């Protein structure tokens, strides 16, 4: 029997949310008092039909993601792809992997089979470049879309706005919040592999000064992989308050649970994924032996206040408590002679508490004919994390791997999890302290010329302690290894934009982002790298945007992304302490989204990426190698055509070229083309049904990889039938 999630140590966890809870309570009491004492100042926000109509479209005209100020997408000097709620529903999207298929320049890696792991413009896969309403959300889990109004994907370094990381891009989820609209909606989905999912959305104005909204989701589904199950639920209530004409307060709470079985996929053989049925599993197929679990609780508070004369202040606070555990089996390289496969196992438990606060001040000034929109901001953050990783031992806890026949790789495998069984094990804690300041100026030099220039400075202090002597099976904890680093990150951004016509913009953009040595999940600090300079990502981009018609936008971007300060082995000592310019990606991204005609809606994009190592990183990662999980060509195109006001159809195409599963470039992830389709029917003004078919031609393909022997097959043909109701 596996010793699931057991730990030999007692952990202490501190309550860091007290001040935030008090702050939320005080804010709520103050807002309530203001609403009662000054009713003449309260104003019910105007809810226009256009606001709802905007939610039913693929094209988005304006965004705050690129600059933290409201800006026309046409006037943003960088690539922004927005996946709207309408597109999410039309494609029956249920995951971030579904979203990124329709974003040029972004792909997905396997992520150890237990988390979202996007690959931005050829930079390493990351789980820390996710945001919710502009605030960092960087723990390892699968993000749901039940409470999402839209997803904004910004490619290219974005550290000027978002802080550390954001090396090749970021993904920001904009959530549904109370906004004084009356909302009564639900979505019921039933489909192949026992897909069963219900989403509800309820909103109501309580008075001119207060409104509430609750979004919720419950799912109990199977999957096409062996013994796979998914049980998740979430609820996200928000309260909006208008204590005065010029002030809005939004308070939110989210509880999310996600429980599923882990599947690391199949190994490779002779440079290709092993050709087996899509439900083949390597390891113990018993779902109880390979669980993944996330429990997340989040509190959020946003204060918006108009000081008058064009001056606006915004403050956002978000506290999140994550508890993430996963346990899985890992296949090794196939032994061609014996037709056997080594299986190893490990589990990982991460507890993380994030507290972030952002304050932004914006104001407009004029200097002669030049208009300025100034943004000045401060971000403060704390991230406390506990880590526990243990290695699986087989054969009465004597060995860390066991061979299984390739023909039958999924038999019972009794395993005991121990601490210190491999060099990757850890029992540690980290504490990160973040303090950032930034300033940005958006200049309108003339009706044709605009300039955006900004600079951000971040102090990133990390303290890491590991209690275990890795690689040694010690009965008691060893003396903890104390490590610390203090990185100073400078992130400039300059963009210039020329508009020869009102519907056409041409731009050039330069931006820089840095990645601290603590790694994506703040646990990679070592005695060797703690003093090294952070990795740096430098992006040069030129492009154009054309509003072909008011609701149809086409975009083009040509870029070069250089990765510098990459740590490589010293040729004399072999120690990884030499910094070089280690990677370069050159690429082109083309996108289109909106309404071709009144009845024809379209969204898609094409990307060409040439991502290469420019220095030897290891014995298996040589200069000139292609970066893993980066196909040279990708294409996605979705079309919806409404034949009548009550009947429509959809057709989508997804193509990904060949890519490599690792920088060793020894195993190829084959190219594939997948076709999706849908039918839409309005039963009445309030009820609609749709049928989505994923992989219409039942194409066998491999979707994701995390190294040469963790390759995930794509889903065979699958159906989803949905009922959408609003009343």
BAGUSE-947394 format. One record per residue (C-alpha): residue number from 0; residue in one letter; x, y, z. Coordinates in pm, whole numbers, plus 50000, padded with zeros to 5 digits. Layout:
// residues N
NODE   n res  east north    up
NODE NUM   A     X     Y     Z
...
This chain:
// residues 727
NODE   n res  east north    up
NODE   0   X 50000 50000 50000
NODE   1   X 50124 50353 49931
NODE   2   X 50180 50580 50227
NODE   3   X 49978 50860 50078
NODE   4   X 50090 51208 50175
NODE   5   X 50238 51109 50510
NODE   6   X 50503 51336 50658
NODE   7   X 50744 51268 50946
NODE   8   X 50746 51624 51058
NODE   9   X 50492 51848 51222
NODE  10   X 50438 52170 51035
NODE  11   X 50350 52505 51177
NODE  12   X 50159 52753 50974
NODE  13   X 50121 53119 51062
NODE  14   X 49812 53329 51007
NODE  15   X 49916 53607 50776
NODE  16   X 49566 53716 50675
NODE  17   X 49461 53887 51000
NODE  18   X 49536 54240 50890
NODE  19   X 49368 54186 50556
NODE  20   X 49050 54047 50714
NODE  21   X 49037 54341 50953
NODE  22   X 49092 54576 50660
NODE  23   X 48808 54417 50464
NODE  24   X 48576 54442 50763
NODE  25   X 48664 54806 50825
NODE  26   X 48618 54888 50456
NODE  27   X 48278 54718 50454
NODE  28   X 48162 54902 50768
NODE  29   X 48287 55234 50632
NODE  30   X 48113 55174 50298
NODE  31   X 47787 55080 50470
NODE  32   X 47799 55387 50689
NODE  33   X 47868 55613 50392
NODE  34   X 47580 55457 50200
NODE  35   X 47340 55527 50487
NODE  36   X 47455 55879 50571
NODE  37   X 47493 56022 50221
NODE  38   X 47226 55867 50001
NODE  39   X 47213 56179 49787
NODE  40   X 47566 56108 49669
NODE  41   X 47509 55748 49566
NODE  42   X 47459 55672 49200
NODE  43   X 47350 55346 49048
NODE  44   X 47597 55266 48768
NODE  45   X 47442 55291 48427
NODE  46   X 47405 54942 48284
NODE  47   X 47374 54976 47910
NODE  48   X 47261 54713 47664
NODE  49   X 47594 54765 47490
NODE  50   X 47775 54622 47792
NODE  51   X 47592 54293 47755
NODE  52   X 47634 54298 47378
NODE  53   X 48009 54333 47425
NODE  54   X 48007 54010 47626
NODE  55   X 47849 53828 47331
NODE  56   X 48130 53909 47088
NODE  57   X 48473 53776 47005
NODE  58   X 48635 54117 46953
NODE  59   X 48737 54335 47248
NODE  60   X 48787 54705 47187
NODE  61   X 48957 54813 47508
NODE  62   X 49175 54662 47778
NODE  63   X 49363 54757 48094
NODE  64   X 49600 54462 48086
NODE  65   X 49879 54616 47881
NODE  66   X 49921 54946 48069
NODE  67   X 49702 54935 48386
NODE  68   X 49506 55219 48229
NODE  69   X 49211 55184 47996
NODE  70   X 49347 55170 47643
NODE  71   X 49217 55075 47302
NODE  72   X 49363 54742 47193
NODE  73   X 49443 54914 46864
NODE  74   X 49667 55161 47053
NODE  75   X 49866 54906 47257
NODE  76   X 50220 54866 47118
NODE  77   X 50235 54492 47177
NODE  78   X 50051 54170 47099
NODE  79   X 49735 54113 47302
NODE  80   X 49502 53820 47240
NODE  81   X 49171 53826 47425
NODE  82   X 48956 53515 47461
NODE  83   X 48610 53640 47550
NODE  84   X 48333 53469 47742
NODE  85   X 48141 53426 47416
NODE  86   X 48433 53239 47258
NODE  87   X 48484 53030 47573
NODE  88   X 48120 52920 47557
NODE  89   X 48114 52858 47182
NODE  90   X 48416 52628 47205
NODE  91   X 48301 52470 47534
NODE  92   X 48639 52555 47687
NODE  93   X 48700 52415 48035
NODE  94   X 49075 52468 48088
NODE  95   X 49368 52698 48018
NODE  96   X 49498 52442 47768
NODE  97   X 49174 52496 47572
NODE  98   X 49234 52872 47580
NODE  99   X 49598 52869 47468
NODE 100   X 49520 52659 47160
NODE 101   X 49373 52976 47015
NODE 102   X 49651 53214 47122
NODE 103   X 49942 53252 46877
NODE 104   X 50286 53231 47038
NODE 105   X 50175 53037 47347
NODE 106   X 50170 52660 47388
NODE 107   X 50139 52417 47676
NODE 108   X 50378 52163 47825
NODE 109   X 50274 51854 48022
NODE 110   X 50350 52025 48354
NODE 111   X 50417 51692 48527
NODE 112   X 50055 51607 48462
NODE 113   X 49931 51825 48746
NODE 114   X 49938 52194 48653
NODE 115   X 49904 52455 48380
NODE 116   X 50247 52501 48224
NODE 117   X 50243 52752 47935
NODE 118   X 50536 52812 47702
NODE 119   X 50556 53178 47597
NODE 120   X 50746 53263 47279
NODE 121   X 50991 52979 47328
NODE 122   X 51083 53068 47686
NODE 123   X 51073 52796 47951
NODE 124   X 50739 52658 48060
NODE 125   X 50621 52844 48369
NODE 126   X 50346 52820 48627
NODE 127   X 50416 53160 48784
NODE 128   X 50308 53390 48502
NODE 129   X 49935 53375 48575
NODE 130   X 49730 53664 48714
NODE 131   X 49377 53724 48837
NODE 132   X 49246 54075 48772
NODE 133   X 49608 54189 48742
NODE 134   X 49729 54029 49067
NODE 135   X 49978 53739 49073
NODE 136   X 49843 53382 49096
NODE 137   X 50148 53155 49089
NODE 138   X 50090 52821 49252
NODE 139   X 50093 52494 49056
NODE 140   X 49737 52398 48966
NODE 141   X 49481 52377 48689
NODE 142   X 49284 52699 48656
NODE 143   X 48913 52687 48587
NODE 144   X 48702 52923 48375
NODE 145   X 48372 52914 48565
NODE 146   X 48406 53271 48698
NODE 147   X 48595 53422 48405
NODE 148   X 48466 53707 48192
NODE 149   X 48765 53694 47958
NODE 150   X 49125 53577 47938
NODE 151   X 49394 53822 47827
NODE 152   X 49718 53679 47689
NODE 153   X 49999 53931 47652
NODE 154   X 50306 53801 47471
NODE 155   X 50652 53950 47511
NODE 156   X 50814 54051 47843
NODE 157   X 50563 54229 48066
NODE 158   X 50759 54291 48387
NODE 159   X 50705 54668 48367
NODE 160   X 50338 54607 48451
NODE 161   X 50337 54268 48623
NODE 162   X 50671 54247 48803
NODE 163   X 50922 53963 48815
NODE 164   X 50899 53692 48552
NODE 165   X 50664 53749 48263
NODE 166   X 50968 53660 48053
NODE 167   X 50787 53568 47733
NODE 168   X 50435 53668 47828
NODE 169   X 50161 53651 48090
NODE 170   X 49803 53528 48112
NODE 171   X 49553 53739 48304
NODE 172   X 49204 53618 48394
NODE 173   X 48944 53891 48431
NODE 174   X 48674 53762 48664
NODE 175   X 48301 53823 48684
NODE 176   X 48213 54067 48960
NODE 177   X 47908 54237 49101
NODE 178   X 47820 54529 48873
NODE 179   X 47453 54607 48944
NODE 180   X 47331 54397 48650
NODE 181   X 47059 54142 48709
NODE 182   X 47212 53808 48615
NODE 183   X 47039 53471 48622
NODE 184   X 47232 53220 48414
NODE 185   X 47343 52861 48417
NODE 186   X 47537 52624 48188
NODE 187   X 47488 52248 48205
NODE 188   X 47733 52030 48011
NODE 189   X 47717 51655 47955
NODE 190   X 47956 51470 47730
NODE 191   X 48187 51186 47643
NODE 192   X 48390 51018 47915
NODE 193   X 48118 51101 48169
NODE 194   X 48181 51474 48142
NODE 195   X 47927 51630 48384
NODE 196   X 47953 51998 48471
NODE 197   X 47722 52269 48600
NODE 198   X 47804 52642 48619
NODE 199   X 47575 52908 48769
NODE 200   X 47594 53288 48769
NODE 201   X 47362 53503 48984
NODE 202   X 47381 53882 49018
NODE 203   X 47155 54140 49176
NODE 204   X 47150 54506 49276
NODE 205   X 47051 54535 49641
NODE 206   X 47023 54912 49631
NODE 207   X 47179 55208 49456
NODE 208   X 47480 55161 49683
NODE 209   X 47526 54782 49689
NODE 210   X 47520 54483 49457
NODE 211   X 47607 54115 49485
NODE 212   X 47706 53841 49244
NODE 213   X 47782 53473 49295
NODE 214   X 47939 53240 49041
NODE 215   X 47966 52871 49116
NODE 216   X 48068 52544 48954
NODE 217   X 48054 52173 49027
NODE 218   X 48197 51897 48809
NODE 219   X 48219 51519 48834
NODE 220   X 48379 51380 48520
NODE 221   X 48583 51095 48384
NODE 222   X 48838 51107 48105
NODE 223   X 48988 50921 47813
NODE 224   X 49295 50820 48017
NODE 225   X 49305 50503 48229
NODE 226   X 49088 50528 48544
NODE 227   X 49090 50906 48524
NODE 228   X 48846 51105 48735
NODE 229   X 48796 51476 48796
NODE 230   X 48594 51622 49081
NODE 231   X 48607 51997 49124
NODE 232   X 48393 52270 49267
NODE 233   X 48419 52641 49315
NODE 234   X 48220 52935 49447
NODE 235   X 48307 53302 49408
NODE 236   X 48076 53560 49572
NODE 237   X 48152 53930 49526
NODE 238   X 47998 54242 49677
NODE 239   X 48020 54584 49514
NODE 240   X 47962 54901 49715
NODE 241   X 47915 55264 49614
NODE 242   X 47986 55461 49933
NODE 243   X 47989 55782 49727
NODE 244   X 47953 55904 49372
NODE 245   X 48328 55878 49312
NODE 246   X 48414 55562 49504
NODE 247   X 48363 55192 49432
NODE 248   X 48461 54903 49657
NODE 249   X 48451 54540 49545
NODE 250   X 48504 54259 49797
NODE 251   X 48541 53898 49691
NODE 252   X 48592 53548 49826
NODE 253   X 48672 53233 49629
NODE 254   X 48685 52873 49745
NODE 255   X 48811 52621 49488
NODE 256   X 48870 52247 49513
NODE 257   X 49017 52029 49239
NODE 258   X 49074 51655 49280
NODE 259   X 49188 51442 48988
NODE 260   X 49408 51147 48898
NODE 261   X 49758 51210 48771
NODE 262   X 49881 51074 48439
NODE 263   X 50233 51151 48316
NODE 264   X 50173 50999 47974
NODE 265   X 50385 50753 47778
NODE 266   X 50761 50719 47717
NODE 267   X 50939 50736 47383
NODE 268   X 51095 50471 47164
NODE 269   X 51339 50533 46880
NODE 270   X 51277 50908 46878
NODE 271   X 50896 50897 46885
NODE 272   X 50623 50846 47146
NODE 273   X 50550 50477 47204
NODE 274   X 50260 50377 46983
NODE 275   X 50004 50251 47235
NODE 276   X 49631 50302 47293
NODE 277   X 49554 50650 47428
NODE 278   X 49446 50508 47764
NODE 279   X 49775 50325 47828
NODE 280   X 49917 50395 48173
NODE 281   X 50267 50340 48309
NODE 282   X 50267 50258 48679
NODE 283   X 49996 50149 48920
NODE 284   X 49668 50225 48743
NODE 285   X 49477 50235 49074
NODE 286   X 49352 50598 49092
NODE 287   X 49397 50601 49471
NODE 288   X 49773 50566 49421
NODE 289   X 49809 50876 49203
NODE 290   X 49596 51162 49330
NODE 291   X 49625 51533 49263
NODE 292   X 49450 51769 49504
NODE 293   X 49415 52146 49529
NODE 294   X 49228 52342 49796
NODE 295   X 49242 52717 49751
NODE 296   X 49083 53004 49947
NODE 297   X 49120 53362 49834
NODE 298   X 49011 53701 49965
NODE 299   X 49020 54010 49746
NODE 300   X 48943 54378 49789
NODE 301   X 48950 54655 49529
NODE 302   X 48904 55024 49597
NODE 303   X 48859 55269 49311
NODE 304   X 48832 55642 49379
NODE 305   X 48810 55938 49145
NODE 306   X 48977 56238 49308
NODE 307   X 48858 56474 49035
NODE 308   X 49048 56675 48775
NODE 309   X 49149 56354 48598
NODE 310   X 49316 56198 48905
NODE 311   X 49226 55837 48988
NODE 312   X 49354 55603 49259
NODE 313   X 49316 55225 49267
NODE 314   X 49412 54980 49540
NODE 315   X 49397 54602 49505
NODE 316   X 49463 54350 49780
NODE 317   X 49455 53975 49735
NODE 318   X 49531 53707 49993
NODE 319   X 49535 53342 49889
NODE 320   X 49594 53022 50083
NODE 321   X 49683 52724 49862
NODE 322   X 49720 52359 49959
NODE 323   X 49846 52150 49666
NODE 324   X 49941 51781 49668
NODE 325   X 50019 51539 49388
NODE 326   X 50158 51189 49365
NODE 327   X 50253 51017 49043
NODE 328   X 50441 50749 48858
NODE 329   X 50708 50839 48609
NODE 330   X 50815 50625 48312
NODE 331   X 51179 50614 48205
NODE 332   X 51343 50527 47875
NODE 333   X 51235 50201 47714
NODE 334   X 51498 49926 47716
NODE 335   X 51487 49815 47354
NODE 336   X 51657 49481 47422
NODE 337   X 51432 49367 47708
NODE 338   X 51118 49562 47609
NODE 339   X 51089 49686 47966
NODE 340   X 51033 50030 48112
NODE 341   X 51166 50161 48445
NODE 342   X 50901 50318 48668
NODE 343   X 50979 50565 48946
NODE 344   X 50746 50755 49177
NODE 345   X 50738 51059 49401
NODE 346   X 50494 51293 49568
NODE 347   X 50500 51662 49629
NODE 348   X 50311 51877 49879
NODE 349   X 50314 52255 49865
NODE 350   X 50146 52495 50106
NODE 351   X 50158 52858 49998
NODE 352   X 50020 53183 50132
NODE 353   X 50031 53486 49904
NODE 354   X 49955 53842 50009
NODE 355   X 49980 54115 49744
NODE 356   X 49884 54480 49752
NODE 357   X 49894 54716 49455
NODE 358   X 49830 55089 49461
NODE 359   X 49807 55282 49133
NODE 360   X 49769 55655 49083
NODE 361   X 49681 55784 48736
NODE 362   X 49638 56140 48621
NODE 363   X 49634 56341 48299
NODE 364   X 49842 56648 48228
NODE 365   X 49905 56855 47918
NODE 366   X 50229 57018 47811
NODE 367   X 50146 57238 47517
NODE 368   X 50006 57016 47244
NODE 369   X 50141 56699 47411
NODE 370   X 49905 56505 47635
NODE 371   X 50033 56279 47913
NODE 372   X 49864 56001 48105
NODE 373   X 50085 55925 48404
NODE 374   X 50076 55602 48600
NODE 375   X 50265 55574 48929
NODE 376   X 50239 55260 49135
NODE 377   X 50364 55054 49426
NODE 378   X 50335 54678 49474
NODE 379   X 50411 54495 49798
NODE 380   X 50401 54121 49842
NODE 381   X 50472 53831 50075
NODE 382   X 50488 53466 49974
NODE 383   X 50531 53200 50243
NODE 384   X 50573 52846 50114
NODE 385   X 50627 52504 50270
NODE 386   X 50753 52223 50048
NODE 387   X 50766 51850 50104
NODE 388   X 50884 51617 49829
NODE 389   X 50937 51244 49891
NODE 390   X 51067 50964 49670
NODE 391   X 50885 50637 49611
NODE 392   X 51065 50317 49711
NODE 393   X 50971 49980 49564
NODE 394   X 51049 49617 49656
NODE 395   X 51015 49654 50032
NODE 396   X 51152 50009 50021
NODE 397   X 51490 49905 49881
NODE 398   X 51500 50057 49530
NODE 399   X 51377 50380 49369
NODE 400   X 51264 50225 49041
NODE 401   X 51122 49899 48913
NODE 402   X 51105 49759 48559
NODE 403   X 50771 49670 48403
NODE 404   X 50698 49505 48066
NODE 405   X 50619 49746 47784
NODE 406   X 50330 49520 47687
NODE 407   X 50169 49545 48035
NODE 408   X 50300 49855 48214
NODE 409   X 50006 49916 48450
NODE 410   X 50012 49638 48711
NODE 411   X 50003 49684 49090
NODE 412   X 50318 49853 49222
NODE 413   X 50334 49872 49604
NODE 414   X 50537 50177 49698
NODE 415   X 50650 50352 50015
NODE 416   X 50730 50722 50010
NODE 417   X 51039 50833 50202
NODE 418   X 51220 51159 50252
NODE 419   X 51578 51181 50132
NODE 420   X 51553 50905 49875
NODE 421   X 51680 51123 49590
NODE 422   X 51863 51450 49531
NODE 423   X 51532 51616 49441
NODE 424   X 51369 51553 49780
NODE 425   X 51313 51843 50014
NODE 426   X 51148 51941 50336
NODE 427   X 51179 52315 50319
NODE 428   X 51032 52657 50356
NODE 429   X 51077 52977 50164
NODE 430   X 50977 53334 50232
NODE 431   X 50974 53591 49956
NODE 432   X 50939 53964 50015
NODE 433   X 50858 54178 49715
NODE 434   X 50857 54556 49688
NODE 435   X 50814 54723 49352
NODE 436   X 50773 55079 49230
NODE 437   X 50695 55182 48877
NODE 438   X 50610 55483 48664
NODE 439   X 50472 55503 48314
NODE 440   X 50394 55788 48079
NODE 441   X 50153 55751 47787
NODE 442   X 50213 56045 47557
NODE 443   X 49992 56161 47275
NODE 444   X 50245 56358 47072
NODE 445   X 49997 56431 46794
NODE 446   X 49684 56273 46649
NODE 447   X 49912 56030 46462
NODE 448   X 50196 55964 46710
NODE 449   X 50184 55806 47055
NODE 450   X 50461 55699 47292
NODE 451   X 50456 55477 47599
NODE 452   X 50759 55473 47828
NODE 453   X 50785 55311 48168
NODE 454   X 51035 55189 48424
NODE 455   X 50991 54950 48714
NODE 456   X 51221 54856 49000
NODE 457   X 51161 54548 49215
NODE 458   X 51340 54437 49528
NODE 459   X 51301 54060 49552
NODE 460   X 51430 53903 49874
NODE 461   X 51415 53528 49911
NODE 462   X 51505 53311 50208
NODE 463   X 51506 52934 50161
NODE 464   X 51567 52653 50409
NODE 465   X 51587 52280 50334
NODE 466   X 51580 52042 50632
NODE 467   X 51683 51730 50447
NODE 468   X 52030 51618 50335
NODE 469   X 51931 51529 49980
NODE 470   X 52038 51197 49843
NODE 471   X 52079 51045 50192
NODE 472   X 51807 50842 50360
NODE 473   X 51840 50999 50704
NODE 474   X 51611 50886 50991
NODE 475   X 51603 51237 51132
NODE 476   X 51625 51581 50971
NODE 477   X 51974 51712 50910
NODE 478   X 52082 52061 51002
NODE 479   X 51883 52297 50780
NODE 480   X 52062 52464 50491
NODE 481   X 51994 52838 50507
NODE 482   X 52012 53021 50176
NODE 483   X 51913 53374 50083
NODE 484   X 51926 53609 49789
NODE 485   X 51844 53972 49727
NODE 486   X 51775 54056 49364
NODE 487   X 51730 54404 49225
NODE 488   X 51523 54388 48908
NODE 489   X 51498 54679 48663
NODE 490   X 51232 54649 48393
NODE 491   X 51214 54920 48126
NODE 492   X 50961 54940 47848
NODE 493   X 50941 55182 47553
NODE 494   X 50683 55166 47276
NODE 495   X 50610 55406 46993
NODE 496   X 50297 55393 46783
NODE 497   X 50206 55563 46454
NODE 498   X 49849 55584 46324
NODE 499   X 49842 55682 45955
NODE 500   X 49466 55625 45973
NODE 501   X 49224 55600 46263
NODE 502   X 49177 55226 46203
NODE 503   X 49545 55139 46149
NODE 504   X 49839 55146 46389
NODE 505   X 50207 55061 46342
NODE 506   X 50433 55018 46642
NODE 507   X 50776 54930 46775
NODE 508   X 50831 54806 47129
NODE 509   X 51129 54730 47354
NODE 510   X 51085 54557 47687
NODE 511   X 51292 54371 47946
NODE 512   X 51198 54118 48215
NODE 513   X 51408 53939 48477
NODE 514   X 51375 53602 48645
NODE 515   X 51520 53560 48997
NODE 516   X 51738 53261 49084
NODE 517   X 51477 53123 49322
NODE 518   X 51302 52972 49021
NODE 519   X 50944 52962 48912
NODE 520   X 50821 52819 49242
NODE 521   X 51083 52986 49468
NODE 522   X 51258 52661 49562
NODE 523   X 51556 52647 49326
NODE 524   X 51804 52851 49528
NODE 525   X 52144 52685 49584
NODE 526   X 52485 52774 49721
NODE 527   X 52606 52806 49362
NODE 528   X 52336 53023 49205
NODE 529   X 52234 53243 49500
NODE 530   X 52490 53508 49406
NODE 531   X 52437 53499 49029
NODE 532   X 52260 53778 48846
NODE 533   X 51896 53710 48755
NODE 534   X 51820 53580 48409
NODE 535   X 51715 53856 48173
NODE 536   X 51480 53849 47875
NODE 537   X 51512 54130 47619
NODE 538   X 51240 54167 47357
NODE 539   X 51238 54371 47035
NODE 540   X 50905 54382 46855
NODE 541   X 50754 54564 46559
NODE 542   X 50401 54516 46440
NODE 543   X 50075 54654 46319
NODE 544   X 49703 54637 46393
NODE 545   X 49424 54697 46148
NODE 546   X 49063 54747 46241
NODE 547   X 48929 54605 45917
NODE 548   X 48583 54704 46032
NODE 549   X 48461 54823 46374
NODE 550   X 48419 54467 46506
NODE 551   X 48706 54292 46325
NODE 552   X 49070 54335 46426
NODE 553   X 49378 54187 46256
NODE 554   X 49724 54196 46416
NODE 555   X 50082 54129 46308
NODE 556   X 50395 54114 46526
NODE 557   X 50757 54038 46437
NODE 558   X 50989 53992 46733
NODE 559   X 51322 53875 46869
NODE 560   X 51353 53757 47229
NODE 561   X 51701 53718 47377
NODE 562   X 51760 53525 47698
NODE 563   X 52075 53634 47880
NODE 564   X 52249 53556 48211
NODE 565   X 52184 53185 48158
NODE 566   X 52388 52974 48401
NODE 567   X 52599 52704 48228
NODE 568   X 52877 52470 48348
NODE 569   X 53226 52607 48392
NODE 570   X 53450 52436 48137
NODE 571   X 53722 52382 48401
NODE 572   X 53532 52297 48720
NODE 573   X 53201 52171 48581
NODE 574   X 53014 52392 48831
NODE 575   X 52712 52570 48682
NODE 576   X 52825 52924 48760
NODE 577   X 52903 53079 48422
NODE 578   X 52658 53331 48276
NODE 579   X 52611 53347 47898
NODE 580   X 52364 53467 47638
NODE 581   X 52192 53132 47621
NODE 582   X 51883 53147 47399
NODE 583   X 51723 53340 47117
NODE 584   X 51373 53320 46974
NODE 585   X 51276 53485 46648
NODE 586   X 50914 53483 46552
NODE 587   X 50609 53615 46374
NODE 588   X 50256 53622 46515
NODE 589   X 49939 53694 46317
NODE 590   X 49595 53718 46473
NODE 591   X 49238 53795 46373
NODE 592   X 48924 53822 46584
NODE 593   X 48576 53960 46546
NODE 594   X 48282 53970 46305
NODE 595   X 48351 53923 45934
NODE 596   X 47982 53978 45867
NODE 597   X 47681 54008 46092
NODE 598   X 47649 53629 46093
NODE 599   X 48013 53518 46059
NODE 600   X 48237 53535 46369
NODE 601   X 48603 53439 46360
NODE 602   X 48899 53400 46595
NODE 603   X 49242 53258 46528
NODE 604   X 49609 53310 46471
NODE 605   X 49932 53186 46317
NODE 606   X 50276 53178 46477
NODE 607   X 50623 53109 46344
NODE 608   X 50881 53052 46617
NODE 609   X 51250 52970 46581
NODE 610   X 51377 52913 46938
NODE 611   X 51742 52804 46969
NODE 612   X 52001 52762 47242
NODE 613   X 52299 52987 47169
NODE 614   X 52533 52826 47423
NODE 615   X 52593 52481 47568
NODE 616   X 52377 52445 47876
NODE 617   X 52462 52081 47958
NODE 618   X 52591 51764 47800
NODE 619   X 52249 51707 47643
NODE 620   X 52160 52071 47571
NODE 621   X 52406 52193 47312
NODE 622   X 52439 52524 47133
NODE 623   X 52213 52527 46830
NODE 624   X 51955 52292 46982
NODE 625   X 51588 52375 46942
NODE 626   X 51403 52463 47262
NODE 627   X 51159 52196 47379
NODE 628   X 50783 52224 47322
NODE 629   X 50823 52496 47059
NODE 630   X 50698 52398 46710
NODE 631   X 50808 52624 46429
NODE 632   X 50456 52660 46294
NODE 633   X 50122 52671 46472
NODE 634   X 49783 52766 46336
NODE 635   X 49438 52790 46490
NODE 636   X 49122 52919 46331
NODE 637   X 48766 52905 46464
NODE 638   X 48459 53010 46266
NODE 639   X 48101 53042 46379
NODE 640   X 47831 53110 46122
NODE 641   X 47470 53181 46219
NODE 642   X 47244 53049 45944
NODE 643   X 46935 53199 46108
NODE 644   X 46881 53389 46434
NODE 645   X 46819 53053 46605
NODE 646   X 47054 52813 46422
NODE 647   X 47429 52822 46369
NODE 648   X 47735 52610 46322
NODE 649   X 48103 52624 46407
NODE 650   X 48419 52478 46256
NODE 651   X 48769 52501 46397
NODE 652   X 49114 52389 46289
NODE 653   X 49421 52349 46510
NODE 654   X 49762 52267 46364
NODE 655   X 50093 52226 46547
NODE 656   X 50413 52141 46368
NODE 657   X 50683 51903 46487
NODE 658   X 50856 51992 46813
NODE 659   X 51107 51832 47047
NODE 660   X 51024 51696 47390
NODE 661   X 51354 51820 47539
NODE 662   X 51658 52024 47440
NODE 663   X 51840 51698 47375
NODE 664   X 51639 51702 47048
NODE 665   X 51635 51321 47051
NODE 666   X 51257 51273 47063
NODE 667   X 51008 51439 46831
NODE 668   X 50653 51530 46921
NODE 669   X 50486 51469 46582
NODE 670   X 50293 51739 46402
NODE 671   X 49916 51710 46396
NODE 672   X 49605 51880 46263
NODE 673   X 49282 51861 46461
NODE 674   X 48934 51963 46349
NODE 675   X 48659 52069 46590
NODE 676   X 48295 52142 46512
NODE 677   X 47981 52269 46682
NODE 678   X 47607 52320 46631
NODE 679   X 47410 52598 46804
NODE 680   X 47035 52626 46845
NODE 681   X 46825 52882 47031
NODE 682   X 46519 52715 47182
NODE 683   X 46381 53048 47298
NODE 684   X 46501 53390 47400
NODE 685   X 46628 53244 47728
NODE 686   X 46746 52893 47643
NODE 687   X 47011 52773 47400
NODE 688   X 47162 52434 47330
NODE 689   X 47486 52345 47158
NODE 690   X 47680 52035 47061
NODE 691   X 48060 52047 47040
NODE 692   X 48269 51776 46876
NODE 693   X 48638 51777 46965
NODE 694   X 48871 51600 46722
NODE 695   X 48598 51540 46464
NODE 696   X 48809 51305 46250
NODE 697   X 48927 51102 46554
NODE 698   X 49290 51185 46477
NODE 699   X 49549 51016 46699
NODE 700   X 49800 51274 46816
NODE 701   X 50024 51371 47106
NODE 702   X 49934 51700 47268
NODE 703   X 50185 51768 47547
NODE 704   X 50529 51669 47675
NODE 705   X 50747 51714 47981
NODE 706   X 51073 51557 47873
NODE 707   X 51146 51258 47653
NODE 708   X 50940 51008 47852
NODE 709   X 50638 51204 47976
NODE 710   X 50430 51247 47662
NODE 711   X 50052 51296 47681
NODE 712   X 49828 51163 47402
NODE 713   X 49551 51392 47285
NODE 714   X 49185 51311 47329
NODE 715   X 49012 51094 47071
NODE 716   X 48681 51215 46930
NODE 717   X 48468 51355 47213
NODE 718   X 48124 51515 47236
NODE 719   X 47992 51784 47469
NODE 720   X 47626 51884 47481
NODE 721   X 47546 52206 47668
NODE 722   X 47231 52382 47778
NODE 723   X 47262 52756 47846
NODE 724   X 46986 52928 48035
NODE 725   X 46927 53291 48132
NODE 726   X 46620 53438 48294
